[in-house]
């Protein structure tokens, strides 16, 4: 049996779970691609390639060289560049693209959200008055908050912020989710946090801070996602498995 070749662009829990669901199938050959930004990534259930592709031309060349028949973009909801590259490269290669993106968090009674559309807008939303800020946006964009040095920052990330922020009052906390609500409440109280800055990433692993902010009556400056592009979309791993079979059944590579 010729195996159908799938490339999963990963880095999320959903990508790993989907790879695990597809790993044991004799009709599929699945490769998981990770950007390599996490120093110690979790073990994965399928063969892994690490690092970038070199933009659209590199990704398109990879798809052709490895005879990929389906690309599944299961990257982080805010990994906009690789998602854009995947759309262009898959179209150029003439193969289907499936976007697996978990649903964002929805505002509930008691939430005090301040919605913004970019990190830069989130920095401005902190205001001029010094505040104790919990930055829960990952490490790559933390330095944008150097533009507001009057605040005290607690920065939580999986890997160190390198180079570190230049703001004069910064603490770093290295931790990997999931984070329990009770622990998040304790952290926010101990650190005397005034406001949380977060991306609307969705999912359960980091939702604890949102619930904790609701319990404590804290404002959350929430950076919203860009609007989704048209195409094949799945919000759950189960939907992604079903659509994977549908897309592969309806697609035959040119010349086959």
C-alpha positions, 0 to 999 in steps of 0.5 A: 500500500502506498502511504499518503504523505501528510505534513503537519505544521505544529508547535501546539498541543492540538498538533501533537494530539492529531499526530498521535491520532494519525501515527498508527495508521498504515495508510499514512506517512505523517511528518510533524514540523516544529519551528525549533523555537522551544529549547526542550520540546515535548516528545512527539509521536511521529517523525519530526523535522526542526527549523524553518523552511526558508519562506514560501519557496523553501516550503513549496520545494519541501512539499514537492521533494517529499511528495506531500499530499496534504498540509495541516497547519496546526500552528499557534493561532498567532503564528501568522507568517507560517500560516500565510506561507502555508497557504501560498505554498500549498496552492502553488504545489496544488495540494489541499491545506487544512487549518486546525485552530482551536476556538478562542476564549469567549467573554463571560459574566465577571470578565473585565476584558480590554480587547486590542488587535495588536501587541503595540495596542496592548502596550498603549492600553496599560496607560501612563500610571505605573502598574504591576503587569503579568505578561503572559504572551510568551517570550518573543514579543515581551520586549515590545513592553520596553516602550512602557518602562514605568510598569513592573512586569512579571513575564512568564514563558517556557524559555528565557526572554533572550535578550532580556527586557530593558525595562528597569523592573522585570521578573521572569518566571519559567513555566510550562502549562497547564496552569491550575486556577488555584495556582494562578490565583495564588500567583496573582495575589502574591505578585500583587498583579494589577492587570494581565496581558494575554493573547486570545490563544484559546484552549484549556492549558492557559485558561486558568489565568483568565478564570483567576482574573475573573475571580480577583476582578482584574482587568485583562488586556486581550490581544485578539486574533486576525480574521481567519482566511477562507478554506478548510478549517477544523476547531478540534482534533476530531474534526481534523481527523475527519477532514483529513480523510475527506480531503485525501479521498477527494485529492489525487496528486497530478500525474497519478 
